[in-house]
Amino acid sequence: MSQKLKVVVDKAACCGYGVCAEICPEVYKLDANGIVYVDDEIVPEGLEEQAREGADACPQFALAIEPD
């Protein structure tokens, strides 16, 4: 069984590029102002690589993936 991962969001750093949500819309959502949020900080099983790719693509480094 793989280790659960969680998303850490730094909303203050988010500038609303939306790259994360384009790469992994199942995890990363954008509010009315285009700022990222997550419904659940735990990454769903099977989406770990996509979630990591979305976090890594953030030009503002507003997202991190950590072990839960």
URWO-V278620 format. One record per run of one state. SS is the DSSP state (2 for helix, 1 for strand, 0 for the rest). FROM is the first residue (numbers start at 1). TO is the last residue. If there is no record, write none. Layout:
SS:FROM:TO / SS:FROM:TO
This chain:
0:1:4 / 1:5:9 / 0:10:18 / 2:19:23 / 0:24:28 / 1:29:30 / 0:31:35 / 1:36:37 / 0:38:41 / 1:42:42 / 0:43:47 / 2:48:56 / 0:57:62 / 1:63:67 / 0:68:68
